[in-house]
Amino acid sequence: MSGHFSLNPLDPEFVRDPIPWYARGRAEHPVFRHEGLPLLSAFRYRDIEAVLREAENWSSRFPPPSNAQEIGFPDAEDASMLGQDQPRHTRLRNLVNQAFTPRMIRALEPRLREVARELLDEALEKRSVDIVDALTHPLPVIVIAEMIGVPAADRAQFRKWSELSVESLGEGIGGMPIDPERMRVQMQVAAEMDAYFWDQAEERRKRPKEDLLTGLVNAEIDGQGLGRTELMAMLQLLLIAGNETTTNLIGNALLQFLAHPDELARLRADPSLLPTAIEEVLRFDSPVQATVRRAVRDLELGGVPLQKEESVLLWLGSANRDAELFPEPDRFDVSRTPNRHLAFGFGIHFCLGANLARLQARVALGGFLERTREFARTEAGDPLRASGFILRGPKRLPLELVPA
């Protein structure tokens, strides 16, 4: 890529391989004002970390799409805690935080190992499988569904909602228009989930269970619990963040192990490297490539002036390839330390489920490597990936497995 620099986040070529754009952005246009789009992009680690750290200057409450009124876009008050600022963000986060303490996450490990073992048993018996369908998707779906309290019979519907919810993720960011048909699908999914979870919530009020939904229904801070819209937004966020991102992490790990056989051999020879290998996957092929913030006043970022209300795409995937922080950033190294990647964000919005995602990846990948002698792709070319620019991971990854 040479000559005039331009970047359209919705361009399929960019989504397929954003790394060349990131490299030029960091080198030539660290803070870039897009042509024809109502937003900027930031590519360097130091600028992105500064924005995420300074929550008082940068809002997570995004402006609506330019065609919001026309399509009936939901009000910002209905957004999950991901799209809220302090103090409302802090209140919402504190209400759900109890389910993600280190003690609670450790308590999940035996069940995680049981689920992973059952999925791997079936996959290894078939030998030729789409590993996304066989392992990387069902594991986090089952875990987050069980945490919330979704009955096993409803998991297929739960997965369908999850997949539909992320199809247009990123559209409308920074005030960009959003496709009306995609929005119609999103609103239909939201309505179905609302009806389902509200019935479940009413059931928990009558007959409480040991699950996250019961905890959210009963949780209070200063005598105030979650309203209906807050509860529904929280459950939708947990469904997506607790499922799709972990699916992408495990799938991206397998892709990078295949692409770097020497590093895979190192990992097989020394399984104690698995935690650092997972951190390297998070850096090298981040499951979440970008987030966005809005300036609350006239500001300057990387020497570029911004006006109040302007939005900036923060390319986490680019920050994680910044040579200022990471020596030889384009080299995949399963023993890389330190590794201060931004894959889980930074600051007050640091991913609440980071430790759960890491545990699921350790369990899934550890079991997979222990129980396979070899594995290889059975389809040539680029794998089918998620279509949007926010999430990155294989939607389909057929493999031939050779049991250990």
Backbone torsions as a table, in degrees:
resi	resn	phi	psi	omega
1	MET	NA	125.2	-178.2
2	SER	-145.2	175.8	178.6
3	GLY	79.6	-150.6	-176.9
4	HIS	-58.3	133.6	-179.3
5	PHE	-92.6	126.6	172.4
6	SER	-144.2	155.9	-179.3
7	LEU	-147.7	122.9	172.2
8	ASN	-113.6	110.4	-176.7
9	PRO	-57.4	-21.2	-178.1
10	LEU	-92.8	-1.8	-180.0
11	ASP	-68.3	122.3	-179.2
12	PRO	-56.2	-32.8	178.8
13	GLU	-66.4	-40.3	176.1
14	PHE	-65.0	-45.7	-179.4
15	VAL	-60.7	-38.3	-178.4
16	ARG	-63.4	-43.3	-179.0
17	ASP	-150.6	89.3	-176.5
18	PRO	-79.6	-9.0	-171.6
19	ILE	-56.8	-44.7	178.5
20	PRO	-60.5	-38.7	177.2
21	TRP	-64.6	-41.9	178.8
22	TYR	-59.5	-44.7	-176.8
23	ALA	-61.9	-45.3	179.0
24	ARG	-69.2	-36.4	178.4
25	GLY	-61.3	-47.2	179.8
26	ARG	-62.3	-41.6	-174.1
27	ALA	-77.5	-38.5	-169.0
28	GLU	-115.1	-31.4	-174.4
29	HIS	-139.4	66.7	-174.5
30	PRO	-55.5	-36.2	171.2
31	VAL	-125.7	112.5	-165.8
32	PHE	-116.1	128.1	177.1
33	ARG	-92.7	117.6	-175.6
34	HIS	-70.3	145.9	175.0
35	GLU	-86.3	122.9	175.6
36	GLY	80.8	3.1	177.6
37	LEU	-124.8	141.6	-175.0
38	PRO	-83.4	48.4	-179.0
39	LEU	-160.7	169.3	176.7
40	LEU	-116.1	169.9	173.6
41	SER	-125.9	142.1	173.4
42	ALA	-118.1	135.8	-172.3
43	PHE	-117.4	-23.3	-174.4
44	ARG	-90.3	147.0	-177.9
45	TYR	-55.7	-49.9	-172.1
46	ARG	-63.6	-36.0	178.8
47	ASP	-71.1	-43.1	-178.4
48	ILE	-66.0	-44.3	178.4
49	GLU	-61.6	-39.8	-179.9
50	ALA	-61.8	-43.4	179.0
51	VAL	-62.8	-45.7	-178.8
52	LEU	-66.2	-30.8	-179.3
53	ARG	-75.2	-34.7	-171.7
54	GLU	-96.0	69.1	-176.9
55	ALA	-62.9	-22.7	179.3
56	GLU	-71.8	-19.9	-179.4
57	ASN	-102.4	-19.0	-171.9
58	TRP	-130.0	119.6	-176.2
59	SER	-90.0	148.8	173.0
60	SER	-97.2	0.9	177.2
61	ARG	-87.4	107.5	-170.4
62	PHE	-84.3	146.8	172.8
63	PRO	-65.0	148.4	-179.9
64	PRO	-70.1	161.7	174.1
65	PRO	-57.6	154.6	-177.6
66	SER	-62.9	-23.7	178.8
67	ASN	-106.3	30.3	-174.5
68	ALA	-59.9	-46.1	-177.2
69	GLN	-63.7	-40.4	-178.0
70	GLU	-61.5	-37.2	-174.4
71	ILE	-103.6	1.3	179.3
72	GLY	70.7	42.5	-178.2
73	PHE	-63.3	137.1	-177.6
74	PRO	-60.1	148.3	178.1
75	ASP	-66.8	149.0	-179.0
76	ALA	-61.1	-25.0	179.5
77	GLU	-64.1	-20.3	-179.4
78	ASP	-87.6	-0.8	-175.3
79	ALA	-70.1	156.5	175.8
80	SER	-71.9	176.9	-178.7
81	MET	-64.1	-19.5	176.7
82	LEU	-62.0	-28.7	-179.0
83	GLY	-108.4	27.6	-179.5
84	GLN	-122.0	156.8	176.1
85	ASP	-109.1	172.4	174.4
86	GLN	-69.0	148.3	2.5
87	PRO	-87.0	-9.3	-176.6
88	ARG	-63.3	-39.3	178.2
89	HIS	-58.6	-45.5	-177.9
90	THR	-62.1	-42.2	179.0
91	ARG	-61.5	-47.7	-178.6
92	LEU	-64.8	-42.1	-179.0
93	ARG	-64.1	-41.5	179.7
94	ASN	-63.7	-31.9	-179.7
95	LEU	-67.6	-32.3	-177.3
96	VAL	-100.5	-13.3	-173.4
97	ASN	-59.0	-30.8	-176.0
98	GLN	-61.1	-24.6	-179.0
99	ALA	-83.0	-8.5	-174.6
100	PHE	-122.6	25.1	174.9
101	THR	-69.2	155.8	177.9
102	PRO	-53.5	-37.0	-179.7
103	ARG	-65.6	-43.2	179.7
104	MET	-65.2	-39.2	179.6
105	ILE	-65.5	-44.0	178.3
106	ARG	-59.7	-36.4	-178.5
107	ALA	-65.9	-21.3	-179.8
108	LEU	-80.1	-16.9	-170.0
109	GLU	-59.0	-45.4	179.6
110	PRO	-57.6	-42.2	179.9
111	ARG	-67.8	-39.1	176.7
112	LEU	-57.8	-46.2	-179.1
113	ARG	-64.5	-37.2	178.6
114	GLU	-64.1	-46.4	179.9
115	VAL	-63.4	-45.6	-179.6
116	ALA	-61.6	-40.5	180.0
117	ARG	-63.3	-43.5	179.9
118	GLU	-63.9	-42.2	179.6
119	LEU	-65.8	-41.0	179.7
120	LEU	-69.9	-35.0	175.8
121	ASP	-55.3	-48.5	-177.1
122	GLU	-67.9	-42.4	-178.7
123	ALA	-64.2	-43.2	-178.0
124	LEU	-71.1	-27.3	175.8
125	GLU	-68.7	-37.7	179.3
126	LYS	-78.0	-35.4	-179.4
127	ARG	72.8	-43.8	178.3
128	SER	-107.8	110.2	-173.3
129	VAL	-143.5	157.7	162.9
130	ASP	-85.0	109.1	-172.2
131	ILE	-66.7	-20.7	175.1
132	VAL	-65.9	-47.2	178.3
133	ASP	-70.4	-32.4	-173.3
134	ALA	-82.7	-31.7	-171.7
135	LEU	-141.4	-55.8	-166.3
136	THR	-68.4	-29.0	177.6
137	HIS	-88.3	-50.2	-175.3
138	PRO	-64.7	-33.2	-177.5
139	LEU	-58.7	-58.1	179.9
140	PRO	-67.0	-29.6	176.6
141	VAL	-62.0	-48.7	-179.3
142	ILE	-61.4	-43.6	-175.6
143	VAL	-66.0	-49.6	-177.2
144	ILE	-70.1	-33.7	177.3
145	ALA	-63.5	-43.3	178.8
146	GLU	-68.2	-37.0	177.0
147	MET	-61.5	-45.6	-179.2
148	ILE	-70.2	-36.5	-179.0
149	GLY	110.5	22.8	178.1
150	VAL	-74.1	127.2	178.6
151	PRO	-59.6	147.7	-178.4
152	ALA	-56.1	-34.6	-178.1
153	ALA	-66.0	-18.4	-176.8
154	ASP	-101.2	4.8	-174.5
155	ARG	-64.3	-35.7	-179.4
156	ALA	-62.5	-41.9	177.2
157	GLN	-65.8	-39.0	178.7
158	PHE	-58.9	-44.6	179.7
159	ARG	-66.2	-41.6	179.8
160	LYS	-60.3	-45.6	177.8
161	TRP	-59.1	-42.7	-178.8
162	SER	-59.8	-47.3	-178.5
163	GLU	-64.3	-43.1	-179.8
164	LEU	-68.3	-32.6	-176.5
165	SER	-66.0	-26.8	-176.1
166	VAL	-101.3	-1.4	-175.5
167	GLU	-60.8	-35.5	-178.4
168	SER	-112.6	19.2	-179.5
169	LEU	-59.3	127.2	-178.5
170	GLY	106.4	-28.0	176.4
171	GLU	-67.0	141.0	179.5
172	GLY	88.5	-7.4	-178.5
173	ILE	-63.1	139.3	176.5
174	GLY	68.7	16.2	-179.7
175	GLY	92.1	2.4	175.8
176	MET	-61.7	151.4	176.5
177	PRO	-68.6	156.7	178.7
178	ILE	-122.1	144.4	-177.9
179	ASP	-63.9	123.5	-176.4
180	PRO	-58.3	-38.3	-179.0
181	GLU	-68.0	-41.8	176.9
182	ARG	-62.0	-40.8	179.9
183	MET	-64.6	-37.6	178.2
184	ARG	-60.5	-43.0	177.9
185	VAL	-62.5	-44.2	-179.6
186	GLN	-60.9	-43.3	-178.4
187	MET	-69.1	-33.5	176.0
188	GLN	-65.9	-43.8	176.9
189	VAL	-60.2	-45.5	-179.4
190	ALA	-60.8	-40.7	-180.0
191	ALA	-65.9	-41.6	178.2
192	GLU	-63.9	-44.1	179.5
193	MET	-65.2	-39.3	179.1
194	ASP	-59.1	-49.4	-179.2
195	ALA	-62.4	-43.2	-178.1
196	TYR	-64.6	-52.6	-174.5
197	PHE	-71.2	-28.8	177.9
198	TRP	-68.4	-39.1	174.1
199	ASP	-61.0	-43.0	178.2
200	GLN	-62.9	-41.0	-179.8
201	ALA	-63.9	-43.1	178.4
202	GLU	-61.3	-37.8	177.7
203	GLU	-64.0	-40.0	-179.8
204	ARG	-66.6	-32.4	178.3
205	ARG	-64.4	-34.5	179.3
206	LYS	-82.4	-42.3	-175.7
207	ARG	-133.4	85.8	-178.4
208	PRO	-61.5	149.9	176.4
209	LYS	-128.8	172.5	176.1
210	GLU	-87.9	70.6	179.5
211	ASP	-145.4	170.8	-175.8
212	LEU	-66.5	-36.1	-179.8
213	LEU	-61.6	-43.5	176.5
214	THR	-60.8	-41.5	179.2
215	GLY	-62.3	-40.8	-179.7
216	LEU	-70.5	-37.1	179.0
217	VAL	-63.2	-37.8	-174.4
218	ASN	-96.7	-11.4	-174.3
219	ALA	-66.7	139.7	176.6
220	GLU	-140.7	145.7	169.5
221	ILE	-129.0	122.1	-176.5
222	ASP	54.9	39.8	176.1
223	GLY	77.0	6.2	-177.7
224	GLN	-117.7	125.8	178.0
225	GLY	-100.7	-167.1	179.2
226	LEU	-83.5	133.1	170.4
227	GLY	-75.3	172.5	-176.8
228	ARG	-59.5	-49.3	-177.7
229	THR	-64.1	-36.6	178.4
230	GLU	-65.8	-43.2	-179.6
231	LEU	-64.2	-43.9	-179.6
232	MET	-65.3	-41.6	178.3
233	ALA	-63.8	-38.8	179.6
234	MET	-64.9	-43.5	-179.1
235	LEU	-66.8	-38.1	177.2
236	GLN	-66.2	-39.0	177.0
237	LEU	-63.4	-44.6	179.6
238	LEU	-62.7	-37.9	179.1
239	LEU	-61.4	-46.6	-176.6
240	ILE	-77.0	-52.9	-175.5
241	ALA	-67.1	-32.5	-177.9
242	GLY	-85.6	-0.7	-174.0
243	ASN	-127.6	-64.2	-172.2
244	GLU	-63.5	-40.6	-177.5
245	THR	-66.4	-40.0	179.6
246	THR	-70.1	-38.8	173.5
247	THR	-54.9	-45.9	-179.9
248	ASN	-66.3	-39.4	179.5
249	LEU	-59.7	-48.3	-177.8
250	ILE	-68.3	-41.6	178.3
251	GLY	-64.7	-42.3	178.0
252	ASN	-63.9	-36.0	178.1
253	ALA	-61.0	-46.2	-179.4
254	LEU	-64.1	-39.4	177.1
255	LEU	-62.0	-43.1	-178.5
256	GLN	-71.5	-34.3	175.5
257	PHE	-63.1	-40.4	178.1
258	LEU	-67.5	-36.9	-177.7
259	ALA	-76.4	-17.0	-176.9
260	HIS	-131.1	73.6	-174.3
261	PRO	-60.3	-31.8	178.2
262	ASP	-65.5	-39.6	178.7
263	GLU	-70.5	-35.5	175.0
264	LEU	-62.6	-41.0	178.7
265	ALA	-62.9	-40.8	176.2
266	ARG	-59.6	-42.9	-178.0
267	LEU	-68.0	-40.8	177.4
268	ARG	-64.7	-37.7	-179.5
269	ALA	-71.5	-26.2	-177.9
270	ASP	-139.5	83.9	-177.6
271	PRO	-60.5	-16.4	178.3
272	SER	-65.9	-12.8	178.2
273	LEU	-79.9	-5.1	-174.0
274	LEU	-57.1	-44.9	179.0
275	PRO	-58.7	-43.1	179.2
276	THR	-71.8	-30.9	176.3
277	ALA	-63.3	-40.3	178.6
278	ILE	-65.0	-41.8	176.6
279	GLU	-61.9	-36.0	179.5
280	GLU	-69.8	-36.3	174.5
281	VAL	-63.0	-43.8	178.4
282	LEU	-58.2	-36.8	178.3
283	ARG	-77.0	-50.9	-169.0
284	PHE	-73.5	-34.6	-175.8
285	ASP	-140.7	67.3	-169.2
286	SER	-60.6	128.7	177.6
287	PRO	-61.2	-32.5	174.9
288	VAL	-112.2	114.8	-173.8
289	GLN	-87.6	-23.4	-174.0
290	ALA	-156.0	156.1	167.6
291	THR	-138.3	-179.6	-174.8
292	VAL	-141.3	147.6	175.4
293	ARG	-137.0	157.3	-178.2
294	ARG	-121.5	132.5	-179.3
295	ALA	-68.8	130.5	-179.6
296	VAL	-91.0	-8.7	175.8
297	ARG	-154.6	172.6	174.3
298	ASP	-62.1	127.1	-173.5
299	LEU	-138.5	173.1	172.1
300	GLU	-127.8	136.5	178.3
301	LEU	-134.2	121.9	-179.9
302	GLY	55.7	33.3	180.0
303	GLY	83.2	-0.8	-178.6
304	VAL	-104.5	124.2	178.7
305	PRO	-74.0	139.5	175.6
306	LEU	-123.0	143.9	175.6
307	GLN	-90.9	154.0	174.6
308	LYS	-50.6	137.9	178.9
309	GLU	83.8	-7.6	175.8
310	GLU	-72.3	145.6	-178.1
311	SER	-107.3	148.4	-179.8
312	VAL	-127.5	125.7	170.4
313	LEU	-77.9	123.8	179.2
314	LEU	-101.9	108.7	-174.4
315	TRP	-85.6	91.2	179.4
316	LEU	-59.2	-38.1	179.3
317	GLY	-62.4	-31.8	176.6
318	SER	-76.5	-44.5	177.5
319	ALA	-54.8	-36.5	-177.5
320	ASN	-75.8	-4.0	174.4
321	ARG	-113.3	16.6	-175.3
322	ASP	-81.3	120.0	-177.3
323	ALA	-64.7	-18.6	176.5
324	GLU	-63.7	-28.4	-178.9
325	LEU	-107.4	-30.4	-170.2
326	PHE	-125.6	106.8	175.6
327	PRO	-58.2	138.8	-177.1
328	GLU	46.0	62.6	-171.3
329	PRO	-64.4	-21.8	-179.3
330	ASP	-92.7	9.7	175.8
331	ARG	-101.4	128.5	178.2
332	PHE	-85.0	118.0	-172.7
333	ASP	-133.1	107.9	-175.1
334	VAL	-69.0	-8.6	178.4
335	SER	-111.5	15.6	-175.5
336	ARG	-61.2	122.4	172.2
337	THR	-148.3	141.1	-7.9
338	PRO	-70.4	169.5	-177.7
339	ASN	-146.1	81.0	-175.6
340	ARG	-88.4	53.8	-179.5
341	HIS	-68.0	164.0	179.7
342	LEU	-110.2	23.7	-175.1
343	ALA	-60.7	-29.8	178.0
344	PHE	-99.9	13.5	-178.3
345	GLY	82.7	-160.3	-176.2
346	PHE	-164.5	153.4	175.9
347	GLY	80.6	-151.7	-170.8
348	ILE	-68.0	-20.2	179.5
349	HIS	-99.6	14.3	176.6
350	PHE	-51.3	136.2	-171.4
351	CYS	-54.4	120.1	-179.4
352	LEU	-63.3	-30.8	-176.4
353	GLY	-97.8	18.6	-176.3
354	ALA	-57.4	-45.6	-177.9
355	ASN	-68.8	-33.1	176.3
356	LEU	-67.6	-42.3	178.4
357	ALA	-61.5	-43.5	178.9
358	ARG	-62.8	-42.1	179.8
359	LEU	-64.6	-44.8	179.7
360	GLN	-61.8	-40.1	178.3
361	ALA	-65.4	-42.5	178.5
362	ARG	-61.6	-44.3	-178.5
363	VAL	-66.8	-48.6	-176.9
364	ALA	-66.0	-49.4	-176.7
365	LEU	-72.8	-37.5	177.0
366	GLY	-61.1	-45.4	178.0
367	GLY	-65.6	-40.5	-179.6
368	PHE	-62.4	-47.4	-177.8
369	LEU	-69.9	-34.3	180.0
370	GLU	-68.8	-33.1	-171.8
371	ARG	-101.6	1.3	175.3
372	THR	-119.0	142.0	173.2
373	ARG	-90.0	-37.1	177.7
374	GLU	-147.4	158.9	169.2
375	PHE	-152.7	147.6	-176.0
376	ALA	-148.9	149.0	175.7
377	ARG	-70.1	146.4	178.8
378	THR	-110.8	5.1	174.5
379	GLU	-128.5	133.9	179.9
380	ALA	-83.2	165.7	175.6
381	GLY	86.1	-178.0	179.8
382	ASP	-65.0	137.0	176.3
383	PRO	-68.8	153.0	174.8
384	LEU	-67.0	119.5	-177.3
385	ARG	-112.3	168.4	174.1
386	ALA	-55.1	143.3	-171.4
387	SER	-81.1	-20.8	-177.5
388	GLY	-87.9	175.7	-177.5
389	PHE	-100.2	-7.2	-179.9
390	ILE	-80.9	-53.7	-179.0
391	LEU	-97.0	144.0	179.2
392	ARG	-134.1	123.3	178.2
393	GLY	175.2	159.5	-179.0
394	PRO	-72.2	133.0	173.4
395	LYS	-88.0	-18.6	-179.7
396	ARG	-149.5	131.9	-179.4
397	LEU	-149.3	80.7	178.7
398	PRO	-66.9	131.4	-179.6
399	LEU	-131.7	151.8	167.1
400	GLU	-103.9	122.1	-176.3
401	LEU	-105.2	134.8	174.0
402	VAL	-111.3	111.8	-177.0
403	PRO	-62.3	151.7	179.0
404	ALA	-70.1	NA	NA
